[in-house]
Amino acid sequence: MNILLNKRLINFLKQYPGIFRVVKATYIESYLGLKKIENLPKKIRFKLKGDQDIVEKLLLDYPMILSGMVTENHVRVVLRNLKKVLDEGVEGDIVELGCNVGTTSLFIQKLLKHYGSGKVFHIYDSFEGLPEVKAQDKINLKSRGKPRSKNYQKGSCKTKKEELINNFRKAKLKLPTIHTGWFGKIPDEEYPKKIAFAFFDGDFYSSIMDSFDKVYPKMVPNSRITIHDYQWKFLPGVEEACIDFLKDKPEEGTVINNDRIGIMIKK
Ligand SMILES: C[S@@+](CC[C@H](N)C(=O)[O-])C[C@H]1O[C@@H](n2cnc3c(N)ncnc32)[C@H](O)[C@@H]1O
């Protein structure tokens, strides 16, 4: 089979994500030398999708970095909300607080590229891992009797900035503007003047509070914040921070949960 035919076949199959996944998993990956998508779902959903939009294409098209921190569906929910903001023409730039090795950052940048968006993408991380655990991060120890996962301690998720940079290089994507430091200590001027979309992935109470402190005042009406690990029993500080920060704001009680991603729309 020549290269042109391979491309045509792949493009044809990509119109039907369900079939594409099955065929790719069982046969054509080795035969056609397809780009490896490592994060195949355990149960392959065999269904044809009529709503095959750019988000689904990106999720199919793109190798997923297996950081173990976000699932394919988490990325899907984040991208769908970013897409909404882009489609609505909401003013302002894009931020991600807690970028780590860039699993989500890569997808965000890819969607911005698809849109030819002029929005600047800023990403923030200490690259030192998580900060101190606070009492609010242990709340379910008391209320539900479930132990907080040992995976989440001071210094967990530590990574190297170079790894993030390398992932962008490998993906041939423009590097976002990287800001290194603790969210709360990074000066206000390093956050964009107006923010259209934010992704918070700081895991702990203080990190989410600091994210809100820095980002919320710069959110424009109809902008969105998506918050990872919202209402997840292992990181209770995330929801606690949302409750505490929003208690005197018009958005109090409006955060909705879609598969562990909290979604807040600025009024
Ligand atoms: C769960 S990881 C983020 C995963 C990332 N979104 C991805 O897709 O790969 C959490 C990151 O937040 C960073 N972080 C947590 N709290 C922080 C804080 N207060 N200031 C700066 N960085 C923080 C950690 O260093 C870590 O890299």
The ligand as an SDF file (V2000), in Angstrom:
LIG
                    3D

 27 29  0  0  0  0  0  0  0  0999 V2000
   -1.1790   17.3150   39.2980 C   0  0  0  0  0  0  0  0  0  0  0  0
    0.1750   18.2170   38.7580 S   0  0  0  0  0  0  0  0  0  0  0  0
   -0.4190   19.0170   37.3060 C   0  0  0  0  0  0  0  0  0  0  0  0
   -0.6040   18.0940   36.1470 C   0  0  0  0  0  0  0  0  0  0  0  0
   -0.6490   18.7820   34.8180 C   0  0  0  0  0  0  0  0  0  0  0  0
   -1.8010   19.6460   34.6710 N   0  0  0  0  0  0  0  0  0  0  0  0
   -0.6020   17.7960   33.6630 C   0  0  0  0  0  0  0  0  0  0  0  0
   -1.5280   17.7560   32.8820 O   0  0  0  0  0  0  0  0  0  0  0  0
    0.3890   17.0700   33.5590 O   0  0  0  0  0  0  0  0  0  0  0  0
    0.2160   19.5370   39.9100 C   0  0  0  0  0  0  0  0  0  0  0  0
    1.3170   20.5300   39.6520 C   0  0  0  0  0  0  0  0  0  0  0  0
    1.0220   21.7190   40.3630 O   0  0  0  0  0  0  0  0  0  0  0  0
    2.2060   22.2540   40.8960 C   0  0  0  0  0  0  0  0  0  0  0  0
    1.7870   23.0420   42.0600 N   0  0  0  0  0  0  0  0  0  0  0  0
    0.9150   22.6730   43.0210 C   0  0  0  0  0  0  0  0  0  0  0  0
    0.7140   23.6670   43.8810 N   0  0  0  0  0  0  0  0  0  0  0  0
    1.4640   24.7120   43.4680 C   0  0  0  0  0  0  0  0  0  0  0  0
    1.6540   26.0380   43.9380 C   0  0  0  0  0  0  0  0  0  0  0  0
    1.0240   26.4890   45.0270 N   0  0  0  0  0  0  0  0  0  0  0  0
    2.4900   26.8570   43.2480 N   0  0  0  0  0  0  0  0  0  0  0  0
    3.1410   26.3850   42.1590 C   0  0  0  0  0  0  0  0  0  0  0  0
    2.9980   25.1380   41.6570 N   0  0  0  0  0  0  0  0  0  0  0  0
    2.1630   24.3060   42.3070 C   0  0  0  0  0  0  0  0  0  0  0  0
    3.0730   21.0550   41.2060 C   0  0  0  0  0  0  0  0  0  0  0  0
    4.4440   21.3690   41.1520 O   0  0  0  0  0  0  0  0  0  0  0  0
    2.6780   20.0670   40.1000 C   0  0  0  0  0  0  0  0  0  0  0  0
    3.5690   20.1160   39.0250 O   0  0  0  0  0  0  0  0  0  0  0  0
  1  2  1  0
  2  3  1  0
  2 10  1  0
  3  4  1  0
  4  5  1  0
  5  6  1  0
  5  7  1  0
  7  8  2  0
  7  9  1  0
 10 11  1  0
 11 12  1  0
 11 26  1  0
 12 13  1  0
 13 14  1  0
 13 24  1  0
 14 15  1  0
 14 23  1  0
 15 16  2  0
 16 17  1  0
 17 18  1  0
 17 23  2  0
 18 19  1  0
 18 20  2  0
 20 21  1  0
 21 22  2  0
 22 23  1  0
 24 25  1  0
 24 26  1  0
 26 27  1  0
M  CHG  2   2   1   9  -1
M  END
$$$$
